[in-house]
Amino acid sequence: MLKMLGSHKGFKVLLIKNRLMLAFDASVSGGYRDLLLNLRCLATGHIVELQITLKGLIDVKAGGGHANYAIARVHRLFERDTYRYEGALGDAVLEGVRCGVVRELVCRGKASGLAAHFGRLLVALRSPSCGLSELRLVGCDWPEGRTLSELVEALPATGLKTLVVESMQVGGALPEAVVDKCVGAEIVGLLGLGLTGGVPASLGKCARLKALVLSSNQLQGPIPDELGQCGALEELVVNENQLTGGVPASLGKCANLKELLLQANQLEGVVPATELAALTGLTQLALHENEGLTITTSGAQGLKQALPNAQFGLPTEVAG
């Protein structure tokens, strides 16, 4: 049909809006997905809009989906000042999370009320109607005796794009469930929490991940080779842990990397300078404060030549 319209002598295509492509953020349009074309009739000059959609989507709209969409538009549920909340927790906010109105939740500081409302927050997150896409808890009053696993396991099964929990005395192991809950996420930041355990190799399944920040914890074990499968990754920040092993050469496959901060760990071996030199978009490369890590003189020179705009923190140079 598109080819026919494009070659039709009676119409001219003015605009194509493809809301069927996966990259389109359908939350702005209430979940609507279709293909819209603006056409000008050359005989009359009239401009018309042609909507092309899939039968399955039409069935959803006809079965009540459009009515729900209309109600949501009236109540401004697609406007950011309605679905985003920043501040302390309370009854109204938790009800908004539970029923899906509040989809971006940001709490900062000791006065956030996290400790008092933690249990009810978990209940709200487990609700089938919860549609949380962003959760940020920064420097809050983390409840004593509760674990990060409880929070992560309560998160919605799908739809989460941003998870940041930062600067609190949490402790405990980094939850394995974070991978399943964040498989479609773009930002995962669990930093300054005193977390133990290792970096899950299964994070390599997070194809949309742009930023992984796990700094200032007590994580051990290697940096997984599987992180090289995260093709969208722009920031990998795992400094100030107790990570061991070498710098994975597979990270050279993350062509979009801009920040690679691995300093202040217990990494060892020779830096794979040739592979890292392929990361031409790097602006920061920090590998220092790893006593067992070295880089050849030629490797250091090659990195500096390949990445002239980057800031470096390199380990001890050795001949080669």
N, C-alpha and C positions, 0 to 999 in steps of 0.2 A: 504493500500500500504506500509506503514512504517513497519508493522508487516511482510509482505511478504519479503521486502528487508532485514530486520533484520535477517530473518531465511534462506535467500537464500544461497545455498552452493557455488554459483559461484561468489558472491560479498562479500566484507567486508566494512561495514560502517566506514569511517574514521572520519567524521565530520558532525555535524548537526547544521545549522544556522537557527534558527526559527525567521524570521522577520514578522511572522503573529501574534505573541503574543502581547498583548496590551502594555506590559511594554517596548517593543522595541521602541527606538527613531528613527522614520522613516525619520526625517529631514536630517539626515546624508546621507541617500541613496536617497534623493530627493523624499521621499514619497513612495518608493517602499516597498511593503510587499509581501513576498513569503517565501517558505521553501526551503532551499538549502542543498543538501546532497552531500558530496564528497565520492565516492565509488571507491574501487580498484577491478578490475577484476582479480580474482585469477588465471585464466588461462593464461593471457597475462602480468599481472602486470600494465596495463594501469590504470590511475586514471581519472575518469570522474566526471562531476558535473551534478546533476539532480535537476531541478528546478520544484517545485510544487507550484501552485498558484490558486487563485479562479478565476472563469470565469469572474466575474464582474471586477476584477482588470486587467485581460487580455484585456477586452474590452476597458478599459480606456487607456491602453498602446497602443493598436492598433489604437485607435481613435485620436492619436496625442500626447499622454502622453509621449511616449518614445522620440519623436522628441524634445519636450520641455526639457526633462531630459538631452538629449545630448547637447543642447544649453547651459543649465545651467552649465553643467560640463566644457564646453569649457571656459565659462566666470568665472569659479571658484566661483559660487554662493553658493556652499555648504561648502566653506572653511571659517573658522571663521574670518580671517582677512578681508574678503570681506563683510560678513553680520553683523559684529559687528562694531559699531562706538562709540568712546569715544572722546568727545570734545565739541566745541561750535556749535550751530546750524547755518545752512546756507542753501543756495538754493540747493546745490548738495545733502546735507544730507536729507533735507526734501523731495526731489524728490525720493531719495532712499527709504525712509520710505513709501512714497505714492505708489510706484510701487512694493514694496515687496522685494527689494534687501537688505535694512537695516532691520534686524529683531531683533537686540539687540542694544538699544540706551541708552547711558549713558552720562549725562551732570552733571558737578559739578562746583560750584562756581558762583560768581556774574557775571563773564565774559562769561557765557554760551549763552547769547543772548535769553534767554527764553521769557523775556518780549516783545522784539521786534518781535519775531517769533511765539508767542503763538497761534494766530489765524490761521496761516498757518500750524502749527503743528496739530491743531485739524482737519483741512481739510485733511491733509495727513493720519491721523489716521482713518478717516471715509472712506477712499478709499476702494473699494471692493478688491483691490489688496494688501492692507496692510496685512502683515503677522507677525506683531510684537509679539515676544515671551518674550521680556524683556524690561522694561522701568525703568530707575533709574534717578531721578532728585534730586540732593542733594545740598542744600545750594545755589540754583540758585536765579536769580533775578525774583521772582514771580511777574507777572503783577498786578498792583493795580486794584481792582474792578472785577477781574476774580475769579471764584470759582473752587474748586477741583471737584465738580460735573460735570462741563463742560469737564474737562479732562477725568474723568472716563467714562462718557457717550459716549465720542468719541472713546474709545478704541475698538479694534476688538472684535467681539462677541465670538470668540473662539481662542484658541491657546496661550493665555497669560500664561506664567509660573512664571514670576517675575514682581511684581509691587512694587517699592520703591519710595516714595516721602517723603523727609526728610529735616528738619531744614530750614523752610521758614515761613514767616509771611503770612499764607494763611487764617486761620479762617474759619467760616462757619461750617455747619453740615457735619458729616461723611456721605458720599453718600451711600444710600441704593443700588445703582446700582453696587457698588463694588463687591457684592456677585455674581451677574449674570455675570459680566465681568471676575471674578477670580474663577469661580466655578471649573476650572481645574488647578488652579495655585498651585505652591508649596511654594512661598514666597510672603507674603503681608506685607509691612511695610509702615505705614502712621504715622510718628512720628515727634514730635517737630513742629507741624503745627497749634496748637491752635484750634483743631477741637472740636466741641460740639456735643451733641446728645448722643446716646447710642451705645453699641456694638451690632450689628445685630445678633439676634438669628439664622437667616438663614445662618450664616457662618458655621453652623453645616453641611450644604450640601457640603462643600468643602472637599471632601474625600481625596484629594491628598495633602492638605495643610500641610507643614512641619514647617513653621515659620509664626506666626502671631505677629506682633510688632506694638502696638498702644500707645506706651509710650509718656509721656510728651505732653499730650493734655489736654482738659478740658471735657473729656467724663464723663457722669453721668449714673446712673442706675446700674443694676446688671450685673455681669458676667454671660452670658447665660449658663444654664445647657446643651444646645445643643452642646456646644463646646466639650463635652465628646464624641460626635459622630465622631470627627476628629481623626480617628485611626492612621493616619500618623504623627500627630503633634509631633514635637520635641522641639519647642520653643514657649512658650506663654508669651509674655512680654507686660503687660498693666500697668506698674508702673507709678507713678506720674500723676494720673488723679483724678477724683472725684467720682470714682465708689463706689456704696453702696451695701448692702446685704451681704450675706455670701460667703465663698469659696465653689464653687459647688463640692459636693462629686463625681459628674459624671466625674470630671477630672481624677479620679483614673482609668478610663477606657482607658485613653490615654497612652498605655503601652510604647510608644516610647519617652515620654517626657524626655528631658534632662535639660531644663531650665524652671522654673515656677517663674516668677517675678511679684508679685502683690503688692509690697510695695508702701507706700506713696499714699494711697487711703483713703477711708472712710468706709472700710469693717468692718463688725461686726459679732458677734456670735462666736461659738466655731469651731476651725479648725477641719475638718474631717480627723484626723490624721490616722485612720485605713485605709481609702481609699487611702490617699496619700502615705502611706508606701508601697503600692503595686507597686509604680513607681520606680522600682529598678534601673533604668538607670539614675535617677536624679543626676545631678552634682551641681545644684544651686536651692535653694528653698528660696525665699525672701518674707516674709509675714509681716515684721515689718513696723512701722510707720502707722499702722491702729489702731487708738485709741480704737475702739469698738471691736477689734478682740482679742480673747484669745485662749490659747491652754492649755489643761490639762497637769499636770506634767507627768502623765503616757503616754499621747499622744506624748509629746516632747521626752521622753525617747525612746518610740517605734520607732519614726521617725529616731532618731540618730542611733539606733541599726540596723534598716532595711536599712538605707542609709549611711553606714559608710564613703563613699567617697564624700559625698555631702557637699557643703558650705551652712550654714543656716543663715537666718535672721528671727528669730521667734518672735511672739508677746508675750505679758505678759503671764506668766504661772499662772494657777489657780489650786486649789486642784482637784484631781481626777485621 
